[in-house]
Amino acid sequence: MSAQTNPDNPPRAPTDIPARAGAGLKPEHVAEILSTNAPIAFFEVHAENYMGAGGAPHHRLEAIRRDYPVSLHGVGLSIGGEQSLDRVHLQRLADLNRRYEPGLFSEHLAWSTHDTTYFNDLLPVPYDAATLGRVCDHIDEVQEVVGRRMLLENPSTYVAFAQSTMSELDFLSEITRRTGCGLLLDVNNVYVSCTNHMRSAEDYLAGFPMEAVGEIHLGGHAPDVDDTGRPLLIDAHDRAVDNAVWALYERLILAHGPLPTLVEWDSDIPAWPVLLAEAQAADNILARVHPSGIRHAG
């Protein structure tokens, strides 16, 4: 019996996520969100914060889920890793999907494990045939165990692999063709990577397989320099969305129509009204560019 039909549980918000803006859910914001009935379309949660069976994290998320749809975003599955997927971790992801019925479920094109070591970073992969086959096998496994379509997020990168034999766009397109998974387009990651590799973000987005995109991410990046003094951007998620990223996002929505859009802010977390204002800025773009176009993703 599902959570929505179980008489022991109160009714939940719909599972569908509209083509509007949401925000990442932070524990320190939950009380204010619930007390003010925050005007926002959905919340995204990091799956790894809810791997336990109960406790305060689940208590807060259950309260949010009664009023809002959620998107479940994994950061630790290590889809691009050379070793087999962690079956315990994967089963916990499946359990979370059943428990909270998220409108969207996503993971990163990255690796974060080696033997029994788990790294805090989402590390890049080379774009070659061997990596492509491994990533597709892992995605097939995830979608079979979880029982639903997964969205794969494009990475932010700082180095390029000499062994790569295809572009990132070709790599992503082939993954979607082979596995049937969708894509999560992180516009900030595009801007960061293209700046770091001295490429055009506009050209990259022009070639992106938008037909597979089920969600968009926006976030802040930190300026830095490399060893030669050349500008380098870090995908920091610790500040407001940059004006250049907003401009890319608006052109993308104008060209392809509205999509669920998530504003990420994971470090130096601001007060709730600040994060809400960032989400409302995305909503304003969606309303201005496509005032009547609402598209659902599931």
Contacts in CASP RR format, 6 or more apart in sequence:
PFRMAT RR
TARGET T0000
AUTHOR 0000-0000-0000
METHOD contacts of the structure
MODEL  1
MSAQTNPDNPPRAPTDIPARAGAGLKPEHVAEILSTNAPIAFFEVHAENY
MGAGGAPHHRLEAIRRDYPVSLHGVGLSIGGEQSLDRVHLQRLADLNRRY
EPGLFSEHLAWSTHDTTYFNDLLPVPYDAATLGRVCDHIDEVQEVVGRRM
LLENPSTYVAFAQSTMSELDFLSEITRRTGCGLLLDVNNVYVSCTNHMRS
AEDYLAGFPMEAVGEIHLGGHAPDVDDTGRPLLIDAHDRAVDNAVWALYE
RLILAHGPLPTLVEWDSDIPAWPVLLAEAQAADNILARVHPSGIRHAG
2 101 0 8 1.000
3 9 0 8 1.000
3 12 0 8 1.000
3 99 0 8 1.000
3 100 0 8 1.000
3 101 0 8 1.000
4 11 0 8 1.000
4 12 0 8 1.000
4 101 0 8 1.000
10 66 0 8 1.000
11 66 0 8 1.000
12 65 0 8 1.000
12 66 0 8 1.000
12 101 0 8 1.000
13 65 0 8 1.000
13 66 0 8 1.000
13 67 0 8 1.000
13 68 0 8 1.000
13 69 0 8 1.000
14 69 0 8 1.000
15 69 0 8 1.000
15 101 0 8 1.000
15 102 0 8 1.000
15 103 0 8 1.000
15 298 0 8 1.000
16 69 0 8 1.000
16 103 0 8 1.000
16 296 0 8 1.000
16 297 0 8 1.000
16 298 0 8 1.000
17 41 0 8 1.000
17 42 0 8 1.000
17 69 0 8 1.000
17 71 0 8 1.000
17 103 0 8 1.000
17 104 0 8 1.000
17 215 0 8 1.000
17 260 0 8 1.000
17 296 0 8 1.000
17 297 0 8 1.000
17 298 0 8 1.000
18 41 0 8 1.000
18 42 0 8 1.000
18 260 0 8 1.000
18 294 0 8 1.000
18 295 0 8 1.000
18 296 0 8 1.000
19 257 0 8 1.000
19 258 0 8 1.000
19 259 0 8 1.000
19 260 0 8 1.000
19 261 0 8 1.000
19 286 0 8 1.000
19 293 0 8 1.000
19 294 0 8 1.000
19 295 0 8 1.000
19 296 0 8 1.000
19 297 0 8 1.000
20 41 0 8 1.000
20 42 0 8 1.000
20 258 0 8 1.000
20 260 0 8 1.000
20 261 0 8 1.000
20 283 0 8 1.000
20 286 0 8 1.000
20 294 0 8 1.000
21 40 0 8 1.000
21 41 0 8 1.000
21 261 0 8 1.000
21 262 0 8 1.000
21 263 0 8 1.000
21 279 0 8 1.000
21 280 0 8 1.000
21 282 0 8 1.000
21 283 0 8 1.000
21 286 0 8 1.000
22 40 0 8 1.000
22 41 0 8 1.000
22 42 0 8 1.000
22 43 0 8 1.000
22 44 0 8 1.000
22 260 0 8 1.000
22 261 0 8 1.000
22 262 0 8 1.000
22 263 0 8 1.000
22 279 0 8 1.000
22 282 0 8 1.000
23 40 0 8 1.000
23 43 0 8 1.000
23 44 0 8 1.000
23 262 0 8 1.000
23 263 0 8 1.000
23 265 0 8 1.000
23 275 0 8 1.000
23 276 0 8 1.000
23 278 0 8 1.000
23 279 0 8 1.000
24 43 0 8 1.000
24 44 0 8 1.000
24 45 0 8 1.000
24 262 0 8 1.000
24 263 0 8 1.000
24 264 0 8 1.000
24 265 0 8 1.000
24 275 0 8 1.000
25 43 0 8 1.000
25 44 0 8 1.000
25 45 0 8 1.000
25 61 0 8 1.000
25 64 0 8 1.000
25 70 0 8 1.000
26 269 0 8 1.000
26 275 0 8 1.000
27 56 0 8 1.000
27 57 0 8 1.000
27 60 0 8 1.000
28 269 0 8 1.000
29 272 0 8 1.000
29 275 0 8 1.000
30 60 0 8 1.000
30 63 0 8 1.000
30 64 0 8 1.000
32 38 0 8 1.000
32 272 0 8 1.000
33 40 0 8 1.000
33 64 0 8 1.000
33 272 0 8 1.000
34 63 0 8 1.000
34 64 0 8 1.000
34 67 0 8 1.000
37 67 0 8 1.000
38 272 0 8 1.000
38 276 0 8 1.000
39 276 0 8 1.000
39 280 0 8 1.000
40 68 0 8 1.000
40 276 0 8 1.000
40 279 0 8 1.000
41 68 0 8 1.000
41 69 0 8 1.000
41 260 0 8 1.000
41 283 0 8 1.000
42 68 0 8 1.000
42 69 0 8 1.000
42 70 0 8 1.000
42 71 0 8 1.000
42 103 0 8 1.000
42 260 0 8 1.000
42 262 0 8 1.000
43 64 0 8 1.000
43 68 0 8 1.000
43 69 0 8 1.000
43 70 0 8 1.000
43 71 0 8 1.000
44 70 0 8 1.000
44 71 0 8 1.000
44 72 0 8 1.000
44 73 0 8 1.000
44 262 0 8 1.000
44 264 0 8 1.000
45 61 0 8 1.000
45 70 0 8 1.000
45 71 0 8 1.000
45 72 0 8 1.000
45 73 0 8 1.000
46 73 0 8 1.000
46 74 0 8 1.000
46 75 0 8 1.000
47 72 0 8 1.000
47 73 0 8 1.000
47 74 0 8 1.000
47 75 0 8 1.000
47 76 0 8 1.000
47 92 0 8 1.000
47 93 0 8 1.000
47 96 0 8 1.000
48 74 0 8 1.000
48 75 0 8 1.000
48 76 0 8 1.000
49 57 0 8 1.000
50 57 0 8 1.000
50 58 0 8 1.000
50 61 0 8 1.000
50 96 0 8 1.000
51 89 0 8 1.000
51 92 0 8 1.000
51 96 0 8 1.000
52 58 0 8 1.000
52 92 0 8 1.000
61 70 0 8 1.000
61 100 0 8 1.000
64 70 0 8 1.000
65 100 0 8 1.000
69 102 0 8 1.000
69 103 0 8 1.000
70 100 0 8 1.000
70 102 0 8 1.000
70 103 0 8 1.000
71 102 0 8 1.000
71 103 0 8 1.000
71 104 0 8 1.000
71 105 0 8 1.000
71 106 0 8 1.000
71 215 0 8 1.000
71 260 0 8 1.000
71 262 0 8 1.000
72 93 0 8 1.000
72 96 0 8 1.000
72 97 0 8 1.000
72 100 0 8 1.000
72 102 0 8 1.000
72 103 0 8 1.000
72 104 0 8 1.000
72 105 0 8 1.000
72 106 0 8 1.000
73 105 0 8 1.000
73 106 0 8 1.000
73 107 0 8 1.000
74 93 0 8 1.000
74 106 0 8 1.000
74 107 0 8 1.000
74 108 0 8 1.000
75 107 0 8 1.000
75 108 0 8 1.000
75 112 0 8 1.000
75 122 0 8 1.000
76 89 0 8 1.000
76 107 0 8 1.000
76 108 0 8 1.000
76 112 0 8 1.000
76 113 0 8 1.000
76 118 0 8 1.000
77 85 0 8 1.000
77 86 0 8 1.000
77 89 0 8 1.000
77 90 0 8 1.000
77 93 0 8 1.000
77 107 0 8 1.000
77 108 0 8 1.000
77 138 0 8 1.000
77 142 0 8 1.000
78 85 0 8 1.000
78 86 0 8 1.000
78 110 0 8 1.000
78 111 0 8 1.000
78 112 0 8 1.000
78 113 0 8 1.000
79 85 0 8 1.000
79 107 0 8 1.000
79 108 0 8 1.000
79 109 0 8 1.000
79 110 0 8 1.000
79 111 0 8 1.000
79 135 0 8 1.000
79 138 0 8 1.000
79 139 0 8 1.000
79 142 0 8 1.000
79 152 0 8 1.000
80 109 0 8 1.000
80 110 0 8 1.000
80 111 0 8 1.000
80 125 0 8 1.000
80 131 0 8 1.000
80 134 0 8 1.000
80 135 0 8 1.000
80 138 0 8 1.000
81 111 0 8 1.000
81 112 0 8 1.000
81 113 0 8 1.000
81 125 0 8 1.000
81 134 0 8 1.000
81 138 0 8 1.000
82 111 0 8 1.000
82 134 0 8 1.000
83 113 0 8 1.000
83 114 0 8 1.000
83 115 0 8 1.000
85 138 0 8 1.000
85 141 0 8 1.000
85 142 0 8 1.000
86 113 0 8 1.000
90 141 0 8 1.000
90 142 0 8 1.000
90 145 0 8 1.000
90 146 0 8 1.000
91 145 0 8 1.000
93 105 0 8 1.000
93 142 0 8 1.000
93 145 0 8 1.000
93 146 0 8 1.000
94 145 0 8 1.000
94 146 0 8 1.000
94 147 0 8 1.000
96 102 0 8 1.000
97 105 0 8 1.000
97 146 0 8 1.000
97 147 0 8 1.000
97 148 0 8 1.000
103 297 0 8 1.000
103 298 0 8 1.000
104 151 0 8 1.000
104 214 0 8 1.000
104 215 0 8 1.000
104 260 0 8 1.000
104 297 0 8 1.000
104 298 0 8 1.000
105 146 0 8 1.000
105 148 0 8 1.000
105 149 0 8 1.000
105 150 0 8 1.000
105 151 0 8 1.000
106 150 0 8 1.000
106 151 0 8 1.000
106 152 0 8 1.000
106 153 0 8 1.000
106 184 0 8 1.000
106 215 0 8 1.000
107 142 0 8 1.000
107 150 0 8 1.000
107 151 0 8 1.000
107 152 0 8 1.000
107 153 0 8 1.000
108 122 0 8 1.000
108 152 0 8 1.000
108 153 0 8 1.000
108 155 0 8 1.000
109 125 0 8 1.000
109 135 0 8 1.000
109 152 0 8 1.000
109 153 0 8 1.000
109 154 0 8 1.000
109 155 0 8 1.000
109 172 0 8 1.000
109 175 0 8 1.000
110 122 0 8 1.000
110 123 0 8 1.000
110 124 0 8 1.000
110 125 0 8 1.000
110 155 0 8 1.000
111 122 0 8 1.000
111 123 0 8 1.000
111 125 0 8 1.000
112 118 0 8 1.000
112 119 0 8 1.000
112 120 0 8 1.000
112 121 0 8 1.000
112 122 0 8 1.000
112 123 0 8 1.000
113 119 0 8 1.000
122 155 0 8 1.000
124 155 0 8 1.000
124 157 0 8 1.000
124 158 0 8 1.000
124 159 0 8 1.000
124 161 0 8 1.000
125 131 0 8 1.000
125 135 0 8 1.000
125 155 0 8 1.000
125 161 0 8 1.000
126 161 0 8 1.000
126 163 0 8 1.000
126 164 0 8 1.000
127 161 0 8 1.000
127 164 0 8 1.000
127 165 0 8 1.000
127 166 0 8 1.000
127 167 0 8 1.000
127 168 0 8 1.000
127 170 0 8 1.000
127 171 0 8 1.000
128 161 0 8 1.000
128 163 0 8 1.000
128 164 0 8 1.000
128 165 0 8 1.000
128 166 0 8 1.000
129 165 0 8 1.000
132 166 0 8 1.000
132 171 0 8 1.000
132 174 0 8 1.000
132 175 0 8 1.000
133 178 0 8 1.000
135 175 0 8 1.000
136 175 0 8 1.000
136 178 0 8 1.000
136 179 0 8 1.000
139 150 0 8 1.000
139 152 0 8 1.000
139 175 0 8 1.000
139 179 0 8 1.000
139 181 0 8 1.000
140 179 0 8 1.000
142 150 0 8 1.000
143 149 0 8 1.000
143 150 0 8 1.000
143 179 0 8 1.000
143 180 0 8 1.000
143 181 0 8 1.000
149 180 0 8 1.000
149 181 0 8 1.000
149 182 0 8 1.000
149 298 0 8 1.000
150 181 0 8 1.000
150 182 0 8 1.000
151 181 0 8 1.000
151 182 0 8 1.000
151 183 0 8 1.000
151 184 0 8 1.000
151 214 0 8 1.000
151 215 0 8 1.000
152 172 0 8 1.000
152 175 0 8 1.000
152 176 0 8 1.000
152 181 0 8 1.000
152 182 0 8 1.000
152 183 0 8 1.000
152 184 0 8 1.000
153 183 0 8 1.000
153 184 0 8 1.000
153 185 0 8 1.000
153 186 0 8 1.000
153 189 0 8 1.000
153 217 0 8 1.000
154 168 0 8 1.000
154 172 0 8 1.000
154 183 0 8 1.000
154 184 0 8 1.000
154 185 0 8 1.000
154 186 0 8 1.000
154 189 0 8 1.000
154 190 0 8 1.000
155 189 0 8 1.000
155 193 0 8 1.000
156 186 0 8 1.000
156 188 0 8 1.000
156 189 0 8 1.000
156 192 0 8 1.000
156 193 0 8 1.000
156 221 0 8 1.000
156 235 0 8 1.000
157 192 0 8 1.000
157 193 0 8 1.000
157 196 0 8 1.000
157 197 0 8 1.000
158 196 0 8 1.000
158 232 0 8 1.000
160 197 0 8 1.000
166 174 0 8 1.000
168 193 0 8 1.000
168 204 0 8 1.000
169 204 0 8 1.000
169 207 0 8 1.000
169 208 0 8 1.000
169 209 0 8 1.000
172 183 0 8 1.000
172 208 0 8 1.000
172 209 0 8 1.000
173 209 0 8 1.000
173 212 0 8 1.000
175 181 0 8 1.000
176 182 0 8 1.000
176 183 0 8 1.000
176 209 0 8 1.000
176 212 0 8 1.000
181 212 0 8 1.000
182 212 0 8 1.000
182 213 0 8 1.000
182 214 0 8 1.000
183 208 0 8 1.000
183 209 0 8 1.000
183 212 0 8 1.000
183 213 0 8 1.000
183 214 0 8 1.000
184 213 0 8 1.000
184 214 0 8 1.000
184 215 0 8 1.000
184 216 0 8 1.000
184 217 0 8 1.000
185 208 0 8 1.000
185 210 0 8 1.000
185 213 0 8 1.000
185 214 0 8 1.000
185 215 0 8 1.000
185 216 0 8 1.000
185 217 0 8 1.000
185 252 0 8 1.000
186 216 0 8 1.000
186 217 0 8 1.000
186 218 0 8 1.000
186 219 0 8 1.000
187 205 0 8 1.000
187 216 0 8 1.000
187 217 0 8 1.000
187 218 0 8 1.000
187 245 0 8 1.000
187 248 0 8 1.000
187 249 0 8 1.000
187 252 0 8 1.000
188 217 0 8 1.000
188 218 0 8 1.000
188 219 0 8 1.000
188 220 0 8 1.000
188 221 0 8 1.000
188 235 0 8 1.000
188 241 0 8 1.000
188 242 0 8 1.000
188 245 0 8 1.000
188 264 0 8 1.000
189 217 0 8 1.000
189 235 0 8 1.000
190 201 0 8 1.000
190 204 0 8 1.000
190 205 0 8 1.000
190 208 0 8 1.000
190 248 0 8 1.000
191 201 0 8 1.000
191 221 0 8 1.000
191 233 0 8 1.000
191 242 0 8 1.000
191 244 0 8 1.000
191 245 0 8 1.000
191 248 0 8 1.000
192 221 0 8 1.000
192 233 0 8 1.000
192 234 0 8 1.000
192 235 0 8 1.000
193 199 0 8 1.000
193 204 0 8 1.000
194 200 0 8 1.000
194 201 0 8 1.000
194 204 0 8 1.000
195 201 0 8 1.000
195 231 0 8 1.000
195 232 0 8 1.000
195 233 0 8 1.000
196 232 0 8 1.000
196 233 0 8 1.000
201 248 0 8 1.000
202 248 0 8 1.000
202 251 0 8 1.000
205 248 0 8 1.000
205 251 0 8 1.000
205 252 0 8 1.000
210 256 0 8 1.000
213 256 0 8 1.000
213 259 0 8 1.000
214 259 0 8 1.000
214 260 0 8 1.000
214 297 0 8 1.000
214 298 0 8 1.000
215 259 0 8 1.000
215 260 0 8 1.000
215 261 0 8 1.000
215 262 0 8 1.000
215 297 0 8 1.000
216 249 0 8 1.000
216 252 0 8 1.000
216 259 0 8 1.000
216 260 0 8 1.000
216 261 0 8 1.000
216 262 0 8 1.000
217 261 0 8 1.000
217 262 0 8 1.000
217 264 0 8 1.000
218 241 0 8 1.000
218 245 0 8 1.000
218 246 0 8 1.000
218 249 0 8 1.000
218 261 0 8 1.000
218 262 0 8 1.000
218 263 0 8 1.000
218 264 0 8 1.000
218 278 0 8 1.000
218 282 0 8 1.000
219 237 0 8 1.000
219 241 0 8 1.000
219 245 0 8 1.000
219 263 0 8 1.000
219 264 0 8 1.000
219 265 0 8 1.000
220 235 0 8 1.000
220 236 0 8 1.000
220 237 0 8 1.000
220 238 0 8 1.000
220 239 0 8 1.000
220 240 0 8 1.000
220 241 0 8 1.000
220 242 0 8 1.000
220 245 0 8 1.000
220 264 0 8 1.000
220 265 0 8 1.000
221 233 0 8 1.000
221 234 0 8 1.000
221 235 0 8 1.000
221 236 0 8 1.000
221 239 0 8 1.000
221 242 0 8 1.000
221 245 0 8 1.000
222 233 0 8 1.000
222 234 0 8 1.000
222 236 0 8 1.000
222 238 0 8 1.000
222 239 0 8 1.000
223 231 0 8 1.000
223 232 0 8 1.000
223 233 0 8 1.000
223 234 0 8 1.000
224 231 0 8 1.000
224 232 0 8 1.000
224 233 0 8 1.000
224 234 0 8 1.000
225 231 0 8 1.000
225 232 0 8 1.000
226 232 0 8 1.000
236 267 0 8 1.000
237 264 0 8 1.000
237 265 0 8 1.000
237 266 0 8 1.000
237 267 0 8 1.000
238 265 0 8 1.000
238 266 0 8 1.000
238 267 0 8 1.000
238 268 0 8 1.000
239 265 0 8 1.000
239 268 0 8 1.000
240 265 0 8 1.000
240 274 0 8 1.000
240 278 0 8 1.000
241 263 0 8 1.000
241 278 0 8 1.000
241 281 0 8 1.000
246 281 0 8 1.000
246 285 0 8 1.000
249 261 0 8 1.000
249 282 0 8 1.000
249 285 0 8 1.000
250 285 0 8 1.000
250 289 0 8 1.000
253 259 0 8 1.000
253 285 0 8 1.000
253 286 0 8 1.000
253 289 0 8 1.000
253 290 0 8 1.000
254 289 0 8 1.000
257 289 0 8 1.000
257 290 0 8 1.000
257 293 0 8 1.000
257 295 0 8 1.000
258 286 0 8 1.000
258 289 0 8 1.000
258 290 0 8 1.000
258 293 0 8 1.000
258 294 0 8 1.000
258 295 0 8 1.000
259 295 0 8 1.000
259 297 0 8 1.000
260 297 0 8 1.000
261 282 0 8 1.000
261 286 0 8 1.000
263 275 0 8 1.000
263 278 0 8 1.000
263 279 0 8 1.000
263 282 0 8 1.000
265 275 0 8 1.000
265 278 0 8 1.000
269 275 0 8 1.000
END
